[in-house]
Amino acid sequence: MPVPPALIEADWPAPPGVRAFCTTRRGGCGAPPFDSFNLGHHVGDPACAQNRRCLQALLPGGARLQWLQQVHGTAVVEVPSRVFTPEADASWTRTRGAACAVLTADCLPVLFCDRGGTRVAAAHAGWRGLAAGVLEATVSAIGVAPAELLAWLGPAIGPRAFEVGPEVRAAFCAGADDAEAACFEPSGRPGHYFADLYALARLRLARAGLTAVHGGGHCTFSDAEHFFSYRRDGNTGRMASIVTLAP
């Protein structure tokens, strides 16, 4: 029998009617290397469908969950969508009873809501999408004043584990001021750096006009007990970060 999943509830002052959380790898019924609450269909885990049914049962009021085909881009879709699995890396909704979700295993999930509790969104921000502007695109799509938004940074690879090459630093720092450069530290390997996804996201969100950004205290790479990590394990599962508007 599947074990009930362990969830991380978003620690942010969301208004009534908004629920936001991230799954962990704990719970469910998957076998190694997907043990055990994997929610990524694309990794070839036969237990994923059952895990997704378990997740659906946890959503308040039978909220309708909309999955995305994530491509490390900047496309944002409104959900519910007529497309079963739209190709996008972020979604937003103003529909009561709808849920936005993204899958990650080191990339940064960012959840949003407005202070009035009328709109929510979820974004998948790997370094490519983050550099290309997926967070700014999501803020724009939500369609309210950025100062009226709250954001929560879910579990991602931490700044002492995410070693990158010069091309990643260049994607953020070309033509930028020193703020982006401060998010990269030499790793000790020639031409390589430790990148801080959390700091980069906070910087991008602040420049987009957000003043309330929460979360950002986990490292998926270093916490194998709770999180899947693609960089650590390669063939592995995915966590889901979800935000809903109560029916």
C-alpha positions in Angstrom: 0.0 0.0 0.0 1.4 3.5 -0.9 2.8 5.5 2.0 1.2 9.0 2.4 3.4 11.6 0.9 5.4 14.1 2.9 4.8 17.6 1.8 6.5 21.0 2.4 3.9 23.7 2.9 4.9 27.1 1.5 5.9 29.4 4.4 4.4 32.6 3.1 1.5 34.9 4.2 -0.9 33.8 1.5 -4.5 35.0 1.7 -7.4 32.6 2.6 -8.3 30.3 -0.3 -4.7 29.9 -1.6 -2.8 26.7 -0.8 0.8 26.1 -1.9 3.1 23.2 -1.3 6.0 21.1 -2.7 6.1 17.3 -2.6 9.2 15.4 -1.5 10.5 12.0 -2.5 9.0 10.5 0.6 5.7 8.5 0.4 4.1 7.0 -2.6 5.0 3.6 -4.1 7.9 4.0 -6.5 10.9 1.6 -6.6 14.6 2.8 -7.0 15.8 5.0 -8.5 12.4 6.7 -8.4 11.7 5.9 -4.7 9.2 6.7 -4.0 6.9 9.7 -4.6 8.0 10.4 -8.2 5.5 12.6 -10.2 7.4 12.8 -13.5 5.8 10.6 -16.2 8.6 11.2 -18.6 11.3 9.4 -16.5 9.7 5.9 -17.2 8.5 5.1 -13.7 5.5 2.7 -13.8 4.4 4.0 -10.3 4.0 7.6 -11.5 0.3 7.3 -12.4 -0.6 5.9 -9.0 1.4 8.6 -7.3 -0.3 11.3 -9.4 -3.7 9.9 -8.3 -2.6 10.1 -4.7 -1.5 13.7 -5.2 -4.8 14.6 -6.9 -6.6 13.4 -3.8 -4.7 15.8 -1.6 -5.8 18.9 -3.5 -8.5 21.0 -1.7 -12.0 20.6 -3.0 -11.0 18.4 -5.9 -9.0 21.2 -7.5 -8.1 20.4 -11.2 -4.4 19.9 -11.7 -2.8 21.0 -15.0 0.6 19.6 -15.9 3.0 21.2 -18.4 5.5 19.9 -20.9 8.5 21.8 -19.6 11.2 22.8 -22.1 13.4 25.3 -20.1 11.8 28.2 -21.9 9.7 31.3 -21.0 6.2 30.4 -22.3 3.4 31.0 -19.8 -0.1 29.5 -20.2 -3.4 30.2 -18.5 -5.0 27.2 -17.0 -7.3 25.3 -17.3 -6.0 24.8 -20.9 -7.7 23.2 -23.8 -4.4 21.5 -24.5 -3.9 18.4 -22.3 -0.3 19.0 -21.5 0.7 22.5 -23.0 4.3 23.2 -23.8 5.3 25.8 -21.3 7.4 26.4 -18.2 4.9 28.4 -16.2 1.1 28.6 -15.8 -1.3 30.9 -14.0 -5.0 30.9 -13.2 -7.8 33.1 -12.0 -10.2 30.1 -12.0 -11.5 28.8 -8.7 -10.8 25.1 -8.3 -7.8 25.2 -10.6 -4.2 24.2 -9.7 -0.9 25.2 -11.2 2.1 22.8 -11.0 5.7 22.5 -12.1 8.0 19.5 -11.8 11.6 19.9 -10.6 14.7 17.9 -9.4 17.3 20.7 -8.9 15.7 23.5 -11.0 13.9 26.3 -9.0 10.1 26.2 -8.6 8.6 29.6 -7.9 4.9 29.9 -6.8 3.0 33.1 -6.9 -0.3 34.5 -5.6 -1.8 38.0 -5.4 -2.6 39.6 -2.0 -6.3 39.5 -2.8 -6.3 35.7 -3.4 -7.7 36.0 -6.9 -4.8 34.7 -9.0 -2.0 32.1 -8.6 0.9 30.9 -10.7 3.7 28.4 -10.9 7.0 28.8 -12.8 9.9 26.3 -13.5 13.1 28.2 -13.4 16.2 26.3 -14.4 19.2 28.5 -15.2 18.2 28.7 -18.9 14.7 29.8 -18.2 15.8 32.1 -15.4 18.3 33.8 -17.6 15.8 34.1 -20.4 13.2 35.7 -18.3 10.6 33.1 -17.3 9.9 34.8 -13.9 9.4 38.2 -15.5 7.1 36.6 -18.1 5.1 34.9 -15.4 4.7 38.2 -13.4 3.5 39.9 -16.6 1.1 37.2 -17.5 -0.6 37.2 -14.1 -1.8 40.7 -14.9 -1.7 42.5 -11.5 0.7 45.1 -10.2 3.9 43.3 -9.2 3.8 44.9 -5.7 0.5 43.1 -5.1 2.2 39.7 -5.7 3.8 37.2 -3.2 6.4 34.7 -4.4 7.6 31.5 -2.7 10.9 29.9 -3.8 10.6 26.1 -3.5 13.4 23.5 -3.1 16.3 23.8 -5.6 19.9 23.0 -5.8 21.8 25.1 -3.3 24.6 27.6 -3.9 27.4 25.3 -2.7 26.3 22.5 -4.9 25.5 24.1 -8.3 28.9 24.3 -10.1 28.6 25.8 -13.5 30.8 26.7 -16.4 31.5 30.2 -17.9 28.6 30.0 -20.3 26.1 30.0 -17.4 27.7 33.0 -15.8 27.9 34.8 -19.1 24.1 34.2 -19.7 23.4 36.3 -16.6 26.3 38.7 -16.4 26.8 39.9 -20.0 26.0 43.6 -20.0 24.7 43.4 -16.4 25.8 45.3 -13.3 27.7 43.8 -10.4 24.5 42.3 -8.7 24.4 39.3 -11.0 28.1 38.8 -10.7 27.8 38.6 -6.9 25.6 35.5 -7.4 28.6 33.6 -8.7 31.7 32.5 -6.7 34.8 30.8 -8.1 34.5 27.1 -7.3 38.2 26.4 -7.2 38.1 24.6 -10.6 39.5 26.8 -13.4 36.8 28.6 -15.3 34.0 27.3 -13.0 31.7 28.9 -10.5 29.2 28.1 -7.8 25.9 29.7 -8.9 23.2 30.8 -6.4 19.8 30.2 -8.1 17.9 31.6 -5.1 19.8 34.9 -5.2 19.5 35.2 -8.9 15.7 34.6 -8.7 15.3 37.2 -5.8 17.3 39.7 -7.9 15.1 39.1 -11.0 11.9 39.3 -9.0 12.9 42.5 -7.2 13.7 44.1 -10.5 10.3 43.0 -11.8 8.7 44.9 -8.9 8.0 42.2 -6.2 8.7 43.2 -2.7 7.5 40.0 -0.9 9.6 36.9 -1.8 9.7 34.0 0.7 11.3 30.5 0.9 14.6 29.5 -0.6 16.1 27.5 2.3 16.6 24.0 0.8 19.2 22.2 -1.2 17.9 19.3 -3.4 21.5 18.0 -4.1 22.6 17.7 -0.5 19.4 16.3 1.0 19.0 12.9 -0.6 16.5 11.8 2.1 13.9 14.3 1.0 14.6 15.4 -2.6 15.3 14.0 -6.0 18.3 15.6 -7.7 19.1 15.2 -11.4 22.7 16.5 -10.9 23.3 14.0 -8.0 21.7 10.9 -9.4 21.0 11.3 -13.1 18.2 8.9 -13.6 15.7 9.9 -10.9 12.3 11.2 -10.1 10.7 14.6 -9.9 9.0 16.7 -7.2 5.9 18.8 -7.9 5.3 22.4 -6.6 1.7 23.3 -6.6 -0.5 26.3 -5.9 -4.3 26.3 -5.9 -7.3 28.6 -5.7 -9.9 27.0 -3.5 -13.2 26.3 -5.3 
